[in-house]
Amino acid sequence: MTATSAQPQPTESRSRVLRATFRSLAAIEKIGNKLPHPFWLFWILAGVVAVLSAVLAAAGVSAVDPGTHKSVTVQNLLSGSGIKMIIEDADTNFATFPPLATILVVGFGIAVAEASGLFTALLHRMVARVPGKYLTFALSMTAMVAHVAGDAAYVTLIPLGGLIYRAAGRSPVLGCIVAYVSISAGYDASPSLTTTDVLLSSISTAAAQTVDPSYVVTPVANYFFGLASSVLVALVITIVVDKFLVRRPGLEADEPAAKLDDAERKSIDITPQQRRALRVTGLVALGFLAFLVAATAPASSPLRGEGGSIVESPLFTGMSLVLFVFFVLLGWVYGRMTGTFRASRDIIDALVEGTRTYAPILVLFLAISQFLAYFKWTNIGSVLAISGAETLRDLHLNGWVVLVGIAVLITFMNLILTSGSALWALAAPVLVPMLMLIDIEPETTQALYRVADSVTNCVTPMSPNFALAVAFIQQHKKSAGIGTLASFTIPIAAVVWVVWIAFFVAWYLLGIPFGVS
């Protein structure tokens, strides 16, 4: 046998890599399936904190706060005062949990816009008439805009992607994959503000205030980076798909491509009435933004903060109400013009439906709020942050090296704990103050988290949307399964992770503001 023939063929080597990858995914799925629901997981972690606090308090574990030079000692949660706090402060812990009110207020507004049909029509309009050579980028960029609709983007855009690709004579399987990857891998990249901005900034603020009680992370703290990232991620996905993955076998649908029937064409196109409504709604949106600019222009404006500040002003501290009014206004205008809203009662119905949508989040917040309150009261987070910061100083590592290391950690954690808010609630109380103590701002830490938390969303079978994407793909290719989707999402996620992290590091080293802070 010759040396050449002894070498495995490229296809064999690739098959081995894919098989190893699928085994890893299966292991992750198996481990993840054994984990309890995040609601129970946080109660279990609360129990762990209670036991750990008793052990550390008995050992006299403490650290010296470098800012105040005071000793911070771990408190025993199982002591009399700890148990009293658990019982007496339970309602307060939940009611004052920073993301609770903000996510509900913004979520209500988004629910009205969603019920009016505005988001669905906008997504259809953005990709329905795009030339074939720009189709992948248009679909991917539309997904970035769709993040404002939350998980509803998956239900709307994945099947739409399949139909649009089929209409263009391309594989509908690939269209579904592009839509899914763009929504999930770039989940925290968006050209517009989303509920994620409000949610993460609230958690970041609470974490930062353990070091600086006056520190506020605004919902637009990562806006510049998120806007640029949305274009970057869409471009990367487009290049990987159109230059490489389009040549991959396994994209063939069960039935040869055929012209869309009338019902399918209607599901892509929007009506003239909807087009007019979108134009008017767009003008109203511009008018609303122009009003805010004009209202904050005078130095004496009540929308400005102390000393004429715009960042520390009612406009930013009350961003949740501003977004609520914005989305309700747009939803009402669009709904009235298209007939989906006929009376003011319809808005109330949309708000009630929005409550149902966010009910699972409220249940999760009940557990998270108690866990974080216990964690803060015991001072374990503060001691960990101070000790971690001292260790990083002793290692003399560059800031970007530390950040990349944390990104790797968050990326792997996200494979199992796929809830972005739950993972940040777990990580922020330690990471944010620890990095603040080595002069890395909370806005930077939050931006890094958003990159690491996003990319692996499209590869982990623990995500419920992964199964949803498989189901949509199976409408075009019945033999498709987890392996089919993963074999396409893994290479895209790997490239996006490397490019996006490199982009983050460059942004950080150049000192460009991540947003308005």
C-alpha positions as CSV (number, residue, x, y, z in Angstrom):
1,M,0.0,0.0,0.0
2,T,1.4,3.4,-1.0
3,A,1.8,6.2,1.4
4,T,-0.8,8.2,-0.5
5,S,-3.4,5.5,-0.3
6,A,-2.7,5.1,3.4
7,Q,-3.9,8.6,4.1
8,P,-7.6,9.1,4.9
9,Q,-9.5,10.8,2.2
10,P,-10.7,14.4,2.9
11,T,-14.3,13.1,3.0
12,E,-13.4,10.4,5.5
13,S,-11.6,12.9,7.7
14,R,-14.6,15.3,7.5
15,S,-16.9,12.5,8.4
16,R,-14.8,11.6,11.4
17,V,-14.9,15.2,12.6
18,L,-18.6,15.4,12.1
19,R,-19.2,12.1,14.0
20,A,-17.0,13.4,16.9
21,T,-18.9,16.6,16.9
22,F,-22.3,14.9,16.9
23,R,-21.1,12.7,19.8
24,S,-20.2,15.8,21.7
25,L,-23.6,17.4,21.0
26,A,-25.3,14.2,22.1
27,A,-23.3,14.3,25.3
28,I,-24.2,17.9,25.9
29,E,-27.8,17.1,25.3
30,K,-27.7,14.1,27.7
31,I,-26.1,16.2,30.4
32,G,-28.4,19.1,29.8
33,N,-31.5,17.0,29.9
34,K,-30.5,15.8,33.4
35,L,-30.4,19.4,34.6
36,P,-33.6,20.7,36.3
37,H,-35.6,23.6,34.9
38,P,-33.8,26.9,35.5
39,F,-36.5,27.7,38.1
40,W,-35.5,24.7,40.2
41,L,-31.8,25.2,39.4
42,F,-31.7,28.6,41.0
43,W,-33.4,27.3,44.2
44,I,-30.8,24.5,44.3
45,L,-28.1,27.1,43.9
46,A,-29.7,29.1,46.7
47,G,-29.3,26.0,48.9
48,V,-25.7,25.7,47.9
49,V,-25.1,29.3,48.7
50,A,-26.7,28.8,52.1
51,V,-24.5,25.8,53.0
52,L,-21.4,27.4,51.5
53,S,-22.0,30.7,53.4
54,A,-22.1,28.7,56.7
55,V,-18.8,27.0,56.0
56,L,-17.0,30.1,54.8
57,A,-18.4,32.2,57.7
58,A,-17.2,29.6,60.2
59,A,-13.8,29.7,58.6
60,G,-13.7,33.5,58.8
61,V,-13.3,34.1,55.1
62,S,-13.0,37.7,54.2
63,A,-11.4,40.2,51.8
64,V,-10.4,43.9,51.9
65,D,-12.4,46.1,49.5
66,P,-9.7,48.1,47.6
67,G,-12.1,51.1,47.2
68,T,-13.2,51.5,50.8
69,H,-10.3,49.6,52.5
70,K,-12.9,47.9,54.7
71,S,-13.0,44.2,55.4
72,V,-15.8,42.3,53.7
73,T,-16.7,39.1,55.6
74,V,-18.9,36.2,54.5
75,Q,-22.1,36.1,56.4
76,N,-23.9,32.9,57.4
77,L,-27.3,32.6,55.6
78,L,-28.3,29.8,58.0
79,S,-27.8,32.1,61.0
80,G,-30.8,33.8,62.8
81,S,-30.3,37.0,60.9
82,G,-30.0,35.2,57.6
83,I,-33.2,33.2,58.1
84,K,-35.0,36.3,59.1
85,M,-33.8,38.0,55.9
86,I,-35.0,35.0,53.8
87,I,-38.5,35.2,55.3
88,E,-39.1,38.9,55.7
89,D,-37.5,40.1,52.4
90,A,-38.9,37.6,50.0
91,D,-41.6,39.9,48.7
92,T,-39.2,42.8,48.5
93,N,-36.5,40.7,46.7
94,F,-39.0,39.9,44.0
95,A,-40.8,43.2,43.7
96,T,-37.5,45.2,43.5
97,F,-35.7,42.8,41.2
98,P,-34.3,45.3,38.6
99,P,-35.4,43.6,35.4
100,L,-38.9,42.7,36.6
101,A,-40.7,46.0,35.9
102,T,-38.6,47.1,32.9
103,I,-39.0,43.8,31.0
104,L,-42.8,43.9,31.6
105,V,-43.2,47.5,30.6
106,V,-41.2,47.1,27.4
107,G,-42.7,43.7,26.8
108,F,-46.2,45.0,26.9
109,G,-45.4,47.6,24.2
110,I,-43.8,44.9,22.0
111,A,-46.9,42.7,22.5
112,V,-49.1,45.5,21.1
113,A,-46.9,45.9,18.0
114,E,-46.7,42.1,17.5
115,A,-50.5,41.7,17.8
116,S,-51.1,44.4,15.2
117,G,-49.1,42.4,12.6
118,L,-46.5,45.1,12.3
119,F,-43.4,42.8,12.9
120,T,-44.6,40.1,10.6
121,A,-45.4,42.5,7.7
122,L,-42.0,44.3,8.2
123,L,-40.0,41.1,8.1
124,H,-41.9,40.0,4.9
125,R,-41.4,43.4,3.3
126,M,-37.6,43.3,4.0
127,V,-36.9,40.1,2.1
128,A,-39.8,39.5,-0.3
129,R,-38.3,41.3,-3.3
130,V,-34.6,41.1,-2.8
131,P,-32.4,40.1,-5.8
132,G,-31.0,36.5,-5.6
133,K,-27.4,37.5,-5.1
134,Y,-28.2,39.6,-2.0
135,L,-30.7,37.1,-0.6
136,T,-28.6,35.6,2.1
137,F,-27.4,38.9,3.4
138,A,-31.0,40.4,3.3
139,L,-32.4,37.4,5.2
140,S,-29.6,37.5,7.7
141,M,-29.9,41.2,8.3
142,T,-33.7,40.9,8.5
143,A,-33.1,38.4,11.3
144,M,-31.0,41.0,13.2
145,V,-33.9,43.4,13.0
146,A,-36.3,40.6,14.0
147,H,-34.6,40.3,17.4
148,V,-36.9,43.1,18.6
149,A,-39.7,40.5,18.3
150,G,-38.0,38.1,20.7
151,D,-38.7,34.4,20.2
152,A,-41.5,35.2,17.8
153,A,-38.8,35.8,15.2
154,Y,-38.1,32.1,15.0
155,V,-41.7,31.2,14.2
156,T,-42.1,33.9,11.6
157,L,-38.7,34.0,9.8
158,I,-37.6,30.4,9.6
159,P,-40.5,29.2,7.4
160,L,-40.4,32.5,5.5
161,G,-36.7,31.9,4.8
162,G,-37.5,28.5,3.3
163,L,-40.2,29.9,1.0
164,I,-38.1,32.8,-0.1
165,Y,-35.2,30.6,-1.0
166,R,-37.5,28.3,-2.9
167,A,-39.0,31.2,-4.8
168,A,-35.5,32.2,-5.8
169,G,-34.8,28.7,-7.1
170,R,-32.5,27.8,-4.2
171,S,-32.7,25.1,-1.5
172,P,-35.5,25.9,1.0
173,V,-33.5,23.8,3.5
174,L,-30.7,26.3,3.3
175,G,-33.2,29.2,3.6
176,C,-34.4,27.8,6.9
177,I,-30.9,27.3,8.1
178,V,-29.8,30.8,7.3
179,A,-32.8,32.3,9.1
180,Y,-32.3,30.1,12.2
181,V,-28.6,30.7,12.5
182,S,-29.0,34.5,11.9
183,I,-31.6,34.8,14.7
184,S,-29.8,32.5,17.2
185,A,-26.1,33.0,16.6
186,G,-26.5,36.8,16.4
187,Y,-29.3,37.0,19.1
188,D,-27.6,39.9,20.9
189,A,-26.8,41.9,17.8
190,S,-29.4,44.2,16.6
191,P,-29.7,47.6,14.9
192,S,-32.6,48.5,17.2
193,L,-33.1,48.4,21.0
194,T,-34.7,45.1,22.2
195,T,-36.0,43.7,25.5
196,T,-32.6,42.1,25.9
197,D,-31.0,45.5,26.2
198,V,-33.3,46.4,29.0
199,L,-33.0,43.1,30.7
200,L,-29.2,42.7,30.7
201,S,-28.6,46.4,31.6
202,S,-30.8,46.0,34.7
203,I,-28.9,43.0,35.9
204,S,-25.6,44.7,35.1
205,T,-26.6,47.8,37.1
206,A,-27.4,45.7,40.1
207,A,-24.1,43.9,39.9
208,A,-22.1,47.1,39.4
209,Q,-23.7,48.8,42.4
210,T,-22.0,46.3,44.7
211,V,-18.9,48.3,43.9
212,D,-20.3,51.7,43.1
213,P,-23.8,52.3,44.5
214,S,-24.4,55.2,42.0
215,Y,-23.4,53.2,38.9
216,V,-26.1,52.8,36.2
217,V,-25.8,50.7,33.0
218,T,-28.2,52.2,30.6
219,P,-30.3,50.1,28.0
220,V,-28.2,51.8,25.2
221,A,-24.9,51.0,26.9
222,N,-24.0,48.5,24.1
223,Y,-26.0,50.1,21.2
224,F,-23.1,51.2,19.1
225,F,-21.4,47.8,19.4
226,G,-24.7,46.0,18.8
227,L,-25.5,48.0,15.7
228,A,-22.1,47.3,14.1
229,S,-22.2,43.7,15.2
230,S,-25.5,43.1,13.5
231,V,-23.9,44.1,10.1
232,L,-20.7,42.1,10.8
233,V,-22.5,38.9,11.8
234,A,-24.8,39.1,8.8
235,L,-21.8,39.5,6.5
236,V,-19.9,36.6,8.1
237,I,-22.9,34.3,7.8
238,T,-23.4,35.4,4.2
239,I,-19.8,34.7,3.2
240,V,-19.7,31.3,5.0
241,V,-23.0,30.2,3.5
242,D,-22.7,31.5,-0.1
243,K,-19.0,30.7,-0.5
244,F,-18.7,27.4,1.3
245,L,-21.8,25.7,2.7
246,V,-23.9,26.2,-0.5
247,R,-21.6,23.5,-2.0
248,R,-22.3,21.0,0.7
249,P,-24.4,17.9,0.0
250,G,-27.5,17.4,2.0
251,L,-29.3,20.5,1.0
252,E,-31.6,18.8,-1.5
253,A,-35.3,19.0,-0.6
254,D,-37.5,16.0,-1.0
255,E,-39.4,17.5,-3.9
256,P,-37.7,19.4,-6.8
257,A,-38.0,23.1,-6.7
258,A,-41.3,24.3,-8.2
259,K,-43.0,27.6,-8.6
260,L,-44.9,28.7,-5.5
261,D,-48.6,28.3,-5.6
262,D,-50.9,31.3,-4.9
263,A,-51.2,30.5,-1.2
264,E,-47.5,30.3,-0.8
265,R,-46.9,33.5,-2.8
266,K,-49.5,35.3,-0.7
267,S,-47.7,34.1,2.5
268,I,-44.5,35.9,1.3
269,D,-46.0,39.1,-0.2
270,I,-47.8,41.8,1.7
271,T,-50.9,43.6,0.4
272,P,-51.0,47.2,-0.9
273,Q,-52.9,48.1,2.3
274,Q,-50.1,46.7,4.4
275,R,-47.4,48.5,2.4
276,R,-49.2,51.8,2.9
277,A,-49.6,51.1,6.6
278,L,-45.8,50.3,6.8
279,R,-45.0,53.6,5.2
280,V,-47.2,55.6,7.5
281,T,-45.9,53.7,10.5
282,G,-42.3,54.4,9.5
283,L,-43.1,58.1,9.2
284,V,-44.7,58.0,12.7
285,A,-41.6,56.3,14.1
286,L,-39.4,59.0,12.6
287,G,-41.7,61.7,13.9
288,F,-41.6,60.2,17.4
289,L,-37.8,60.1,17.4
290,A,-37.7,63.7,16.0
291,F,-39.9,64.8,18.9
292,L,-37.6,63.3,21.5
293,V,-34.6,65.0,19.9
294,A,-36.4,68.3,19.8
295,A,-37.7,67.9,23.4
296,T,-34.2,67.2,24.7
297,A,-32.4,69.9,22.7
298,P,-33.0,72.9,25.1
299,A,-30.4,72.9,28.0
300,S,-33.3,73.5,30.4
301,S,-35.5,70.7,29.1
302,P,-37.1,68.6,31.9
303,L,-36.0,65.5,29.9
304,R,-32.3,66.4,30.7
305,G,-30.6,65.4,33.9
306,E,-28.6,67.3,36.4
307,G,-26.2,69.8,34.7
308,G,-28.0,69.3,31.4
309,S,-26.9,65.7,31.1
310,I,-28.7,63.6,28.5
311,V,-27.3,60.2,29.7
312,E,-28.3,60.7,33.3
313,S,-31.7,62.0,32.4
314,P,-35.4,60.9,32.7
315,L,-35.2,59.9,29.0
316,F,-32.6,57.2,29.8
317,T,-33.5,56.2,33.3
318,G,-37.1,55.9,32.1
319,M,-36.2,54.2,28.8
320,S,-38.7,51.4,29.5
321,L,-41.7,53.8,29.4
322,V,-40.3,55.5,26.3
323,L,-40.0,52.2,24.5
324,F,-43.5,51.1,25.7
325,V,-45.1,54.3,24.2
326,F,-43.1,53.9,21.0
327,F,-44.2,50.3,20.3
328,V,-47.8,50.9,21.4
329,L,-48.0,54.0,19.1
330,L,-46.6,52.1,16.1
331,G,-48.8,49.1,16.8
332,W,-51.9,51.2,17.1
333,V,-51.2,53.1,13.9
334,Y,-50.4,50.0,11.9
335,G,-53.3,48.1,13.4
336,R,-55.8,50.8,12.7
337,M,-54.7,51.1,9.0
338,T,-54.8,47.4,8.4
339,G,-57.9,46.6,10.4
340,T,-56.2,44.4,13.0
341,F,-57.1,47.0,15.6
342,R,-60.6,48.4,15.4
343,A,-61.1,49.8,18.9
344,S,-59.0,50.8,22.0
345,R,-60.2,47.5,23.5
346,D,-57.9,45.6,21.1
347,I,-54.9,47.2,22.7
348,I,-56.0,45.9,26.1
349,D,-56.4,42.4,24.6
350,A,-52.9,42.6,23.2
351,L,-51.5,43.7,26.6
352,V,-53.3,40.7,28.3
353,E,-51.8,38.4,25.7
354,G,-48.4,39.9,26.3
355,T,-48.8,39.0,30.0
356,R,-49.2,35.4,29.0
357,T,-46.1,35.6,26.8
358,Y,-44.0,36.9,29.7
359,A,-45.5,34.7,32.4
360,P,-42.6,32.1,32.1
361,I,-40.1,34.9,32.6
362,L,-41.9,36.1,35.8
363,V,-41.8,32.6,37.2
364,L,-38.1,32.3,36.5
365,F,-37.5,35.8,38.0
366,L,-39.1,34.7,41.3
367,A,-36.3,32.1,41.8
368,I,-33.5,34.3,40.4
369,S,-34.4,37.3,42.5
370,Q,-34.2,35.2,45.7
371,F,-31.0,33.6,44.7
372,L,-29.3,36.9,44.0
373,A,-30.6,38.5,47.2
374,Y,-29.1,35.6,49.2
375,F,-25.9,35.8,47.2
376,K,-25.5,39.5,47.8
377,W,-26.4,39.3,51.5
378,T,-23.8,36.6,52.2
379,N,-21.0,38.7,50.6
380,I,-19.8,35.6,48.8
381,G,-20.0,37.5,45.5
382,S,-18.0,40.4,46.8
383,V,-15.3,38.2,48.3
384,L,-15.0,36.3,45.1
385,A,-14.9,39.5,43.0
386,I,-12.1,41.0,45.2
387,S,-10.1,37.8,45.3
388,G,-10.5,37.2,41.6
389,A,-9.4,40.8,40.8
390,E,-6.3,40.4,43.0
391,T,-5.4,37.1,41.3
392,L,-5.8,38.8,37.9
393,R,-3.6,41.7,39.0
394,D,-0.9,39.2,40.2
395,L,-0.9,37.4,36.9
396,H,-0.3,40.7,35.1
397,L,-2.5,39.7,32.2
398,N,-3.6,42.2,29.5
399,G,-7.3,43.1,29.8
400,W,-8.2,41.7,26.4
401,V,-6.6,38.3,27.4
402,V,-8.8,38.2,30.5
403,L,-11.9,39.1,28.5
404,V,-11.2,36.4,25.9
405,G,-10.8,33.8,28.6
406,I,-14.1,34.8,30.1
407,A,-15.7,34.6,26.7
408,V,-14.6,31.0,26.3
409,L,-16.0,30.2,29.7
410,I,-19.4,31.8,29.0
411,T,-19.5,30.1,25.6
412,F,-19.3,26.7,27.1
413,M,-21.7,27.5,29.9
414,N,-24.3,28.6,27.3
415,L,-24.2,25.2,25.7
416,I,-26.1,23.9,28.8
417,L,-27.8,26.9,30.4
418,T,-29.3,28.4,27.3
419,S,-31.5,31.1,29.0
420,G,-29.5,34.3,28.4
421,S,-31.1,36.2,31.3
422,A,-30.6,33.2,33.7
423,L,-26.9,32.8,32.7
424,W,-26.2,36.5,33.1
425,A,-28.0,36.6,36.4
426,L,-25.6,33.8,37.5
427,A,-22.4,35.3,36.0
428,A,-22.9,39.1,36.4
429,P,-22.7,39.3,40.3
430,V,-19.2,38.0,40.1
431,L,-17.8,39.1,36.7
432,V,-19.0,42.7,36.7
433,P,-17.6,43.7,40.1
434,M,-14.4,41.6,39.6
435,L,-13.6,43.3,36.3
436,M,-14.6,46.7,37.7
437,L,-11.8,46.3,40.3
438,I,-9.3,45.9,37.5
439,D,-10.7,48.9,35.6
440,I,-12.8,47.1,33.0
441,E,-16.2,48.8,32.8
442,P,-19.5,47.0,33.2
443,E,-20.5,48.0,29.7
444,T,-17.5,46.2,28.3
445,T,-18.2,43.1,30.4
446,Q,-21.8,43.1,29.2
447,A,-20.8,43.5,25.6
448,L,-18.4,40.6,25.9
449,Y,-21.1,38.4,27.5
450,R,-23.5,39.2,24.6
451,V,-21.1,37.9,22.1
452,A,-20.2,34.7,24.0
453,D,-23.9,34.1,24.9
454,S,-25.2,34.4,21.4
455,V,-23.0,32.3,19.1
456,T,-23.5,28.8,20.6
457,N,-27.3,29.3,20.6
458,C,-27.5,27.8,17.1
459,V,-25.6,24.6,17.9
460,T,-26.9,23.4,21.3
461,P,-29.8,20.9,21.2
462,M,-30.7,22.2,24.6
463,S,-32.3,25.2,23.0
464,P,-36.0,24.7,22.3
465,N,-35.7,26.7,19.1
466,F,-33.2,24.1,17.8
467,A,-35.9,21.5,17.8
468,L,-38.3,24.1,16.2
469,A,-35.8,24.8,13.4
470,V,-35.4,21.0,12.8
471,A,-39.2,20.7,12.5
472,F,-39.4,23.5,9.9
473,I,-36.6,21.9,7.9
474,Q,-38.3,18.6,7.9
475,Q,-41.2,20.2,6.0
476,H,-38.8,20.3,3.1
477,K,-36.6,17.3,3.9
478,K,-38.3,14.6,6.0
479,S,-35.0,12.8,6.7
480,A,-33.4,15.9,8.3
481,G,-32.6,15.7,12.0
482,I,-30.4,17.2,14.7
483,G,-27.3,16.0,12.9
484,T,-28.4,17.7,9.6
485,L,-28.9,21.0,11.3
486,A,-25.8,20.8,13.5
487,S,-23.6,19.9,10.5
488,F,-24.4,23.3,9.0
489,T,-24.7,25.4,12.1
490,I,-21.4,24.3,13.7
491,P,-19.1,25.7,11.0
492,I,-21.1,28.9,10.9
493,A,-21.0,29.3,14.6
494,A,-17.2,28.6,14.8
495,V,-16.4,31.3,12.2
496,V,-18.8,33.8,13.7
497,W,-17.3,33.3,17.2
498,V,-13.8,33.9,16.0
499,V,-14.6,36.9,13.9
500,W,-17.0,38.4,16.4
501,I,-14.5,38.0,19.3
502,A,-11.7,39.5,17.2
503,F,-14.1,42.4,16.4
504,F,-14.8,42.9,20.1
505,V,-11.1,42.8,21.0
506,A,-10.3,45.4,18.3
507,W,-13.2,47.6,19.5
508,Y,-12.0,47.3,23.1
509,L,-8.3,48.1,22.3
510,L,-9.2,51.1,20.1
511,G,-11.2,52.5,23.0
512,I,-14.4,53.0,21.0
513,P,-17.5,53.5,23.2
514,F,-19.7,50.4,23.3
515,G,-22.8,52.7,23.5
516,V,-24.3,55.6,25.4
517,S,-23.2,55.3,29.1
